[in-house]
Amino acid sequence: MNTYNFFIPANRISNFKPYFFASLAKKFNRLQAEGMDIIRIDMGSPDLPPPDFIIEQLCQQAHLPNVHGYSANGGTPVIRQAIASYYKKRFDINLDPGNEVLALIGSKEGLFNLSQIILNPGDLVLISDPGYPVYSASTLIAGGEIYKMPLTYENNFLPDFSQIPAETARQAKLMWLNYPNNPTGAVASLEFFKSAVDFAREYEIIIAHDAPYVDICFNNYVAPSILQVPGARELTVEFNSLSKTYNMAGWRVGMAVGNAEIIKYLSTYKSQVDSSHFIPILDAAATALTSDQSWLADRNKIYETRRDIVIEGLRRVGFSVETPPAAIYVWAKLPQGINDSMTFCDQLLENTGVSTTPGLVYGEFGEGYIRISLGTATDRISEAMDRIVKWMN
């Protein structure tokens, strides 16, 4: 019987490969079938649950008879007010919940959608490299062009705006920033954010700041919001998420806040793409944002312990590692003489069952590094480090 394949994908998606973590599944299945015990310290998915009071709020609300229909586009008034209250308490920022706040089905949705509402084909975007792959992917799918801002050890993994040619800056329409940073764990000061706002204002560039790790900090460090810079919201939208802060990655609740015009178009785009979220999830998210936050300190101590275990193990076998003051990752430079992060991570997985993320996944300036996630049980992280040390010695 003849089979006719007349499907031709759109050009904007035809050359894309599956997301890196999705492509690992077949390899894991093969190794596990061969008897390998896999330890995943690759993906940034928290292993710890939310506190009971958040889960109980979800359960209580889900039993109500009138919460199972469609909810308001961009979130109910309750979740929008909760987001505004969180920003006031955490950063002393006053937001209008009706015009400057939008609830998202996870912040990743908002990151992708922003490119679709901002960019026309050929528009130029300034993107940090290494960086979260969605910034680049969303740009390319929208038909935009990318100018890479290298994040280097020498500049504390911050972009150097002085190295961006003036003509490039004049052409740029959007700039992505992300601090505390994925994958490097680097942080940015308010002074840096002010310089970013000044640069963007001079060249009329919209700033998108991705900030899902602001509440995972160590050693008394407190991460700022770019919206604390006076005048920042005139040209900035900030994305945040409950995934990492509240151990709610699977719940898919995020937020976009800032410039009202950008929020309006994000809301319009969402109205054509989704039908918002399950009301009990939004109510539980509101509870998370507005309740006592003191439990986060104990949770962050767990991540800090894991961070220190990873750093000690990697340094024993020749990795160069800075101690990150925030986020849930360790960014480690490969030992001298090893340069290919994809090959290293593949061989490490095949020989030890430990899965890490090659730095190249995050861009060309990530080559020579690997990223390790702290979202795995502490004893398993210790076991992973023992396997790595034994394999490399």
Order of alpha helices (4+ residues) and beta strands (2+ residues): alpha-alpha-alpha-beta-alpha-alpha-beta-alpha-beta-alpha-beta-alpha-beta-alpha-beta-beta-alpha-beta-alpha-alpha-alpha-beta-beta-alpha-beta-beta-beta-alpha
